[in-house]
Structure formats: structure tokens, C-alpha cells
Amino acid sequence: MHDMKVLHIILNVASNREGLCALSSNSDNSYLAYLGRSLTGQVQVFDTLNLKPGIIISAHESPLAAIAFDMSGTKLATTSNKVFNFLKILLLWTFFKGN
């Protein structure tokens, strides 16, 4: 066990009462996703290995309900219906409810 110390503080984070965030569990692609500065469906991705802010994805026109990374740490799912390759800021899939 080692002593823990603060490596970086992320400033100007949007209000997030639900604590909505996701941390990729892949040691090669370690990212933290959290609400962007706007509550209108933005996700900000922070590179936790290099301690650098990443990209902002405008994922939805309404507030987010969920965000999660895939096992490889390269894809980000938002509110259960969109999947992004966030490294390329590319929407890969959108899922719709059927009748």
C-alpha cells in the first residue's frame, strides 16, 4: 500500500447531482468521462494517464442518464442508445426502441 496524493484537479465541472461519470478499466486506455459544462447532453473525456483534458462530445439534446466505456476503453455509450469512438469523435451506432 502506498500513500495516495492528488495528481490533478478537474475544474469547472457541471453540476452533477447524480454523480454521473464513467472510468475506463483498461490500463492502456484510461479515461474518465463526466458531464460537460452544459447539461444538454455533453460528455467530457479526461485522459487519466497523461492528466490532460480530452474531447467534448455533444451526445444528446437532453440531459444524460447514463455513460459507460467498453472493455477496451475506446468506445463510450451514452444514455443506452448511442455508442461513440470518442478518440475520433465518431458516432458508431444509434439504437432505437422497436414496436
N, C-alpha and C positions, 0 to 999 in steps of 0.2 A: 504494500500500500504506500502510495506517495501522497505528499501534501498537494492539495489542489490549489490552483491560483487562477485568477481571472486572466484570460488571454485576450479577450476582446469584448467590447460592449456595443451592441447594436442600438443606435439612437434613432429617434423619430419613427417609432413603430406605431402603427394604427392601434386604436383601442380594440381590444380583443377579449371581451368578457368570457367567451367560451374557451379561451386558451388554444385556439385552433392553430396547429403547427404540425410539421412532419420532419423527421430526421431520417436521412437515408442510412441504412445499416451496412452499406458496402464500404470496405476500408479503402478502396481505390477511388471511389466517388462519394465523398462525404459532403452532403449538403443539408442545409436547414431551410425549409420552406415555411413562410408565415404570411399573414395578411399584408398586402401593400398599404401604402399610406392612405389609399382611398378604400372605402368599404364597398365599392361597386364591383366586386369580383376580381380584384387584383391579387396576384401572388408574387411575393418577392422571394428569390432564392439566394441564399448566402453560402459561399464556398467555405466550409469549416476547416479544410486542410490548409488553405492559403490565407484564411481570415480576410477575405475580400467580398464585398457585396457583389452579387451576381446580377441576374437579369430580373426584369419585372414582366410578368405575363398578365395581360388583360384576358382573363379566362372566361368571365361571365358578366352579364349586365346586372346581376343581382348579387347580394352578399353570398359568400361561400359558406357551405355547410360542412364540407369535408375536404381534406387534401391528404395524399399518400404517395410515397415513392414505390417503384417496383424494386425487386431484389437487387438488380444491377445498379441502382442509383442513377439511372439515366432517363427514366420516364416518370412523369408526375401526373397523377389522376386528381381531378377536381370535381367535387360535388357529384361523384359517382357516374358522370356521363361523358367526361372529356378526358383524353389522355394526350399529353404533350411530350415531345422530345424537347425538354427545356434548354438543353445545350445549344440547339439550333433554332429555338423559339418556333417550333413547328407543331401544329395540331396534327396528331396522328389519327385519332379516332373520335367519333362522337356517337354515343349510344342513345337510342330513343326507346321509349316505352311502346310496346305493341298493344293492340286491342285484343 
